[in-house]
Amino acid sequence: MSSVSIRDLTVAFGSTRVLNGLSLDVQAGEFIVLLGPSGCGKSTLLNAVAGLLDVADGQVWIGERNVTWHEPKDRGIAMVFQSYALYPRMNVRNNMAFGLRMAKTPKAEIEERVTRAAELLQISHLLDRRPDQLSGGQRQRVAIGRALVRDAHVFLFDEPLSNLDAQLRNELRVEIKKLHQKIDTTTMIYVTHDQIEALTLADRIVVMKDQKIQQMGTPDEIYLHPANLFVAGFVGSPQMNFFEGELTGGPGGAAFKSGELHLPLDGYNFNSAPVTGQRLTLGIRPEHISITENGPWQGFKTELVETHGADNLIWVGGHNHSLRLRQPGDCKPALGSPLTLAPDMSHISLFDTQTSMRI
């Protein structure tokens, strides 16, 4: 079981620095997800850990070893790519065993490792098939199995599910989570732009934007207490509702005002002392606004109802605001019907509009 420590890492392509002084510590046995939009630097960071990219400055440590200049094969890592990259003329057994054969691993040990990995991934019945006889999900299981047989201390996943359809992604996401629970002595770093994958898989999530870490925390911390407006808007589907307004009153009697909407902030846990007149953005997730008869927000009307089965997404408008509400599946207000809303004060987030940081 090995930790991973990235220390002041800089990666440059020519004169362009794509990562600049980035640091990150991953605990041994932890499942870390690097989450962010395309171009944020998450795959570059993963490739630098893998040794597939040279670093301009900084260090990469795996366990007690400084592996910054080690070849990928000498780092004790295994990597699963977005592409399955299976040999088409080899069956599953030989695809999984190929790297071990090249390393001149004894035949009996190869068979034992392949058998064990196939059982973990539930592909034992596929060992004699070729890749063209497998579904996309089965091929990705084989690619994961090829990494598993190496008995590496650190597993690196670079968007392994992005080429699969929605149902297969859901199935394999569960399998990867179960896999980590079964081999919890292995450290995993997983790259994705899919925030559902991040929330369901990770012990901790690293949210990235513009080649910088925006926030690192547990899924609950990221979802419920986003550090800035980017994290608040990027994580969560449907997206968090936002209101721009200002802080009125003062300590002990602070309130948020946005046009005709007014919300006392008596129970809000400020990170810094509030300043009357400060421009703020209030964020609240769709499931934290309820429809009620005596709520503080009146004058809204139903604009659209999206039926999702177990729940519904209800779009409402009023006071120059458009909001999304997540409600139980039996809640289907008629279009144009008036609604009174009540936000859950224990789940609001306030951000300084100028700096975008949580206050």
TIZANU-747626 format. One record per residue (C-alpha): y, z, x; residue number from 1. Coordinates in Angstrom, 1 decimal. Example, Ala and Ser with C-alpha at 12.3 -4.5 7.8 and 13.67 -1.06 7.14 Angstrom:
// TIZANU-747626
north|up|east|n
-4.5|7.8|12.3|1
-1.1|7.1|13.7|2
This chain:
// TIZANU-747626
north|up|east|n
0.0|0.0|0.0|1
3.3|-1.2|1.6|2
6.9|-0.8|0.8|3
9.4|-3.7|1.3|4
12.8|-3.0|2.8|5
15.5|-5.7|3.0|6
18.3|-4.6|5.2|7
21.7|-6.4|5.3|8
20.0|-9.8|4.8|9
22.0|-13.0|5.3|10
20.6|-16.4|4.7|11
22.6|-19.5|5.4|12
22.1|-23.2|4.9|13
24.4|-24.7|7.5|14
27.8|-23.1|7.1|15
27.1|-21.9|3.6|16
25.9|-18.4|3.1|17
23.6|-18.1|0.1|18
22.8|-14.5|0.7|19
25.3|-12.3|2.5|20
24.5|-8.8|3.6|21
22.1|-8.1|0.8|22
20.0|-4.9|0.9|23
17.1|-3.8|-1.4|24
14.3|-1.2|-1.1|25
11.1|-1.7|-3.0|26
8.7|1.3|-3.1|27
5.1|1.0|-2.3|28
3.0|0.1|-5.4|29
6.1|-0.8|-7.4|30
6.5|-3.9|-9.6|31
10.0|-5.3|-9.0|32
11.4|-8.2|-11.0|33
14.3|-10.3|-9.6|34
16.1|-11.5|-12.7|35
19.0|-13.9|-13.0|36
20.2|-17.4|-13.8|37
19.4|-20.5|-11.8|38
21.3|-20.5|-8.5|39
21.8|-16.7|-8.3|40
19.7|-16.4|-5.1|41
16.5|-14.7|-6.4|42
14.1|-17.4|-5.1|43
16.0|-17.6|-1.8|44
15.5|-13.8|-1.4|45
11.8|-14.1|-2.2|46
11.3|-16.9|0.2|47
13.1|-14.9|2.9|48
10.7|-12.0|2.3|49
7.8|-14.5|2.5|50
9.0|-15.9|5.8|51
9.5|-19.4|4.3|52
13.2|-19.3|5.2|53
14.8|-18.2|8.5|54
17.4|-15.5|8.2|55
20.8|-15.6|9.8|56
21.2|-11.9|10.1|57
19.5|-8.6|8.8|58
15.9|-7.5|8.7|59
12.9|-7.6|6.5|60
10.4|-4.7|6.8|61
7.0|-4.5|5.2|62
5.6|-1.1|5.5|63
6.4|0.2|9.0|64
6.6|-3.3|10.5|65
9.8|-5.3|11.1|66
8.5|-8.8|10.0|67
11.8|-10.6|10.1|68
10.5|-13.2|12.6|69
6.8|-13.1|11.8|70
5.0|-16.1|10.4|71
4.1|-15.9|6.7|72
0.4|-15.6|7.5|73
1.2|-12.5|9.6|74
3.2|-10.6|7.1|75
0.4|-9.3|4.9|76
1.7|-11.0|1.8|77
0.3|-13.4|-0.8|78
2.4|-15.7|-2.9|79
2.0|-17.4|-6.3|80
4.3|-20.4|-6.9|81
5.6|-22.0|-10.0|82
3.3|-25.0|-9.2|83
-0.4|-24.2|-9.3|84
-0.9|-26.3|-6.1|85
-4.7|-26.4|-6.6|86
-6.9|-28.9|-4.7|87
-8.0|-31.4|-7.4|88
-11.4|-32.2|-5.8|89
-12.5|-28.6|-5.3|90
-13.9|-26.4|-8.0|91
-12.3|-23.0|-8.8|92
-14.6|-21.1|-6.5|93
-13.7|-23.3|-3.5|94
-10.0|-23.3|-4.3|95
-10.0|-19.5|-4.3|96
-12.1|-19.3|-1.1|97
-10.3|-22.0|0.9|98
-7.8|-19.7|2.6|99
-10.5|-17.2|3.6|100
-12.6|-20.0|5.0|101
-9.7|-21.2|7.1|102
-9.3|-17.6|8.4|103
-13.1|-17.7|9.3|104
-13.9|-14.8|7.0|105
-17.7|-14.1|6.8|106
-19.4|-16.0|3.9|107
-20.7|-12.8|2.2|108
-17.2|-11.3|2.2|109
-15.7|-14.5|0.8|110
-18.2|-14.4|-2.1|111
-17.6|-10.8|-2.8|112
-13.8|-11.2|-2.9|113
-13.9|-14.3|-5.0|114
-16.3|-12.6|-7.5|115
-14.1|-9.5|-7.7|116
-10.9|-11.5|-8.3|117
-12.6|-13.7|-10.9|118
-13.8|-10.7|-12.8|119
-10.3|-9.2|-12.7|120
-8.7|-12.4|-14.1|121
-11.6|-13.1|-16.5|122
-12.3|-16.5|-15.0|123
-15.9|-15.9|-13.8|124
-17.2|-18.5|-16.2|125
-14.8|-21.1|-14.7|126
-15.8|-20.9|-11.1|127
-17.7|-24.2|-11.1|128
-15.1|-26.2|-12.9|129
-12.4|-28.5|-11.3|130
-8.7|-28.0|-12.0|131
-8.6|-31.1|-14.3|132
-11.1|-29.3|-16.5|133
-8.9|-26.3|-17.0|134
-5.9|-25.5|-19.3|135
-2.5|-24.6|-17.8|136
-3.1|-20.9|-18.3|137
-6.5|-21.1|-16.6|138
-5.1|-23.0|-13.6|139
-2.4|-20.4|-13.2|140
-5.1|-17.7|-13.3|141
-6.9|-19.5|-10.5|142
-3.6|-19.7|-8.5|143
-3.2|-15.9|-8.9|144
-6.9|-15.4|-8.0|145
-6.4|-17.4|-4.8|146
-3.7|-14.9|-3.8|147
-5.7|-11.9|-4.9|148
-8.7|-12.7|-2.6|149
-6.5|-12.1|0.4|150
-6.3|-8.4|-0.3|151
-2.6|-8.5|0.6|152
-0.4|-5.5|0.5|153
2.5|-7.3|-1.1|154
2.3|-10.0|-3.8|155
5.2|-12.4|-4.4|156
5.5|-14.4|-7.6|157
8.0|-17.2|-7.9|158
8.4|-18.0|-11.6|159
4.6|-18.4|-12.1|160
4.8|-18.8|-15.9|161
7.7|-21.1|-16.3|162
5.6|-24.3|-16.7|163
3.5|-22.8|-19.5|164
4.1|-23.0|-23.3|165
5.3|-19.9|-25.1|166
1.8|-18.7|-26.2|167
0.3|-19.0|-22.8|168
3.3|-17.3|-21.2|169
2.8|-14.3|-23.5|170
-0.9|-14.2|-22.7|171
-0.5|-14.4|-19.0|172
2.4|-11.9|-19.0|173
0.0|-9.4|-20.4|174
-2.7|-10.3|-17.9|175
-0.3|-9.9|-15.0|176
0.8|-6.4|-16.3|177
-2.9|-5.4|-16.6|178
-3.6|-6.7|-13.2|179
-0.9|-4.5|-11.6|180
-2.3|-1.5|-13.5|181
-5.7|-2.2|-12.1|182
-4.6|-2.7|-8.5|183
-1.6|-0.3|-8.6|184
-1.8|0.1|-4.8|185
-0.3|-3.3|-4.4|186
3.5|-4.0|-4.3|187
4.6|-6.9|-6.5|188
7.9|-8.8|-6.4|189
8.3|-11.2|-9.3|190
11.1|-13.8|-9.7|191
12.1|-15.0|-13.2|192
15.1|-16.1|-15.3|193
13.3|-14.9|-18.5|194
14.6|-11.5|-19.4|195
11.6|-10.8|-21.8|196
9.3|-11.2|-18.8|197
11.5|-8.8|-16.8|198
11.7|-6.2|-19.5|199
8.0|-6.2|-20.2|200
6.6|-6.4|-16.6|201
8.9|-4.5|-14.4|202
8.9|-0.9|-13.1|203
12.5|-1.8|-12.0|204
14.6|-4.8|-12.6|205
17.1|-6.3|-10.1|206
19.7|-8.3|-11.9|207
21.4|-10.9|-9.7|208
24.4|-13.2|-10.1|209
26.3|-15.3|-7.5|210
23.9|-14.2|-4.8|211
24.7|-10.5|-5.4|212
22.8|-7.6|-7.0|213
24.6|-6.7|-10.2|214
22.4|-3.8|-11.2|215
19.0|-2.3|-10.3|216
17.2|0.1|-12.7|217
14.4|0.6|-15.1|218
14.1|-1.7|-18.1|219
15.6|1.0|-20.3|220
18.5|1.6|-17.9|221
19.3|-2.1|-17.7|222
19.0|-2.7|-21.5|223
20.7|0.5|-22.8|224
23.2|1.1|-20.0|225
24.3|-2.2|-18.5|226
26.5|-1.8|-15.4|227
28.9|-4.7|-16.3|228
29.6|-7.4|-18.9|229
27.3|-9.9|-17.1|230
24.2|-7.7|-17.3|231
25.1|-6.7|-20.9|232
25.3|-10.3|-22.0|233
22.4|-11.7|-19.9|234
19.8|-9.1|-20.8|235
18.7|-9.0|-24.4|236
17.8|-11.6|-27.0|237
19.7|-12.0|-29.2|238
22.7|-11.3|-27.1|239
24.8|-8.1|-27.3|240
27.8|-8.3|-29.7|241
31.2|-7.9|-28.0|242
34.6|-6.9|-29.3|243
37.8|-7.1|-27.2|244
40.4|-4.4|-27.9|245
42.1|-1.4|-26.4|246
41.8|2.3|-26.0|247
44.0|4.4|-28.2|248
44.5|8.2|-28.2|249
43.5|10.2|-25.2|250
40.9|12.5|-23.8|251
39.2|14.3|-26.6|252
40.6|12.0|-29.2|253
40.0|8.5|-27.8|254
39.2|5.6|-30.1|255
38.6|1.9|-29.8|256
40.8|-0.5|-31.7|257
40.1|-4.2|-32.2|258
42.4|-5.8|-34.8|259
41.6|-4.0|-38.1|260
38.4|-2.4|-36.7|261
38.7|1.2|-35.5|262
36.0|3.3|-33.9|263
36.4|7.0|-32.7|264
34.9|7.5|-29.3|265
34.4|11.3|-29.4|266
30.7|11.1|-28.4|267
31.0|8.4|-25.8|268
30.1|9.5|-22.2|269
32.8|7.9|-20.1|270
32.1|7.1|-16.5|271
35.8|7.5|-15.7|272
38.7|9.1|-17.4|273
40.0|6.9|-20.3|274
43.5|5.6|-20.1|275
45.4|5.0|-23.3|276
46.3|1.3|-23.8|277
43.5|0.2|-21.4|278
42.0|-3.2|-22.4|279
38.4|-2.7|-23.2|280
35.4|-4.7|-24.4|281
33.0|-2.9|-26.6|282
29.4|-4.0|-26.6|283
26.7|-3.1|-29.1|284
23.2|-4.7|-29.6|285
22.2|-6.3|-32.9|286
19.6|-3.6|-33.7|287
22.2|-0.9|-33.3|288
24.3|-1.9|-36.3|289
23.1|-1.0|-39.7|290
24.0|-2.1|-43.2|291
25.1|0.8|-45.3|292
27.3|1.6|-48.4|293
29.7|4.0|-46.6|294
30.1|2.7|-43.1|295
33.3|2.5|-41.1|296
33.4|-1.3|-40.9|297
34.0|-3.0|-44.2|298
35.0|-6.6|-45.2|299
32.2|-8.5|-43.5|300
30.2|-11.3|-45.3|301
26.8|-12.8|-44.7|302
27.0|-16.2|-43.0|303
23.4|-16.9|-42.0|304
19.9|-15.3|-42.2|305
17.3|-16.3|-39.6|306
13.9|-15.2|-40.7|307
11.7|-14.0|-37.8|308
8.9|-12.5|-39.7|309
8.8|-8.8|-38.8|310
12.6|-8.7|-38.6|311
15.5|-11.0|-39.5|312
18.6|-11.9|-37.5|313
21.6|-11.8|-39.8|314
24.9|-13.4|-38.8|315
28.0|-11.9|-40.4|316
31.7|-12.6|-40.1|317
34.9|-10.8|-40.9|318
38.2|-9.6|-39.3|319
38.0|-12.6|-36.9|320
34.7|-11.4|-35.5|321
31.2|-12.9|-35.7|322
28.3|-10.5|-35.3|323
24.6|-10.6|-35.1|324
22.5|-7.9|-36.8|325
18.7|-7.3|-36.3|326
17.3|-6.0|-39.6|327
13.8|-5.4|-41.0|328
12.0|-8.4|-42.4|329
12.6|-7.4|-46.0|330
16.4|-7.3|-45.5|331
17.8|-10.7|-46.7|332
21.3|-10.5|-48.1|333
22.5|-13.5|-50.0|334
24.9|-15.8|-48.2|335
28.5|-14.8|-48.8|336
27.6|-11.3|-49.9|337
29.9|-8.5|-48.7|338
28.5|-6.0|-46.2|339
29.6|-2.7|-44.9|340
28.4|-1.9|-41.4|341
27.8|1.2|-39.4|342
27.5|1.0|-35.6|343
25.2|3.5|-33.8|344
27.7|5.4|-31.6|345
24.9|6.6|-29.3|346
24.2|3.0|-28.2|347
27.6|1.5|-27.6|348
28.8|0.3|-24.2|349
32.4|0.1|-23.1|350
33.6|-2.2|-20.3|351
37.0|-2.6|-18.6|352
38.0|-6.1|-19.7|353
39.8|-6.8|-16.4|354
37.0|-5.7|-14.0|355
34.1|-6.2|-16.4|356
32.6|-2.9|-15.2|357
31.2|-0.2|-17.4|358
33.6|2.8|-18.0|359
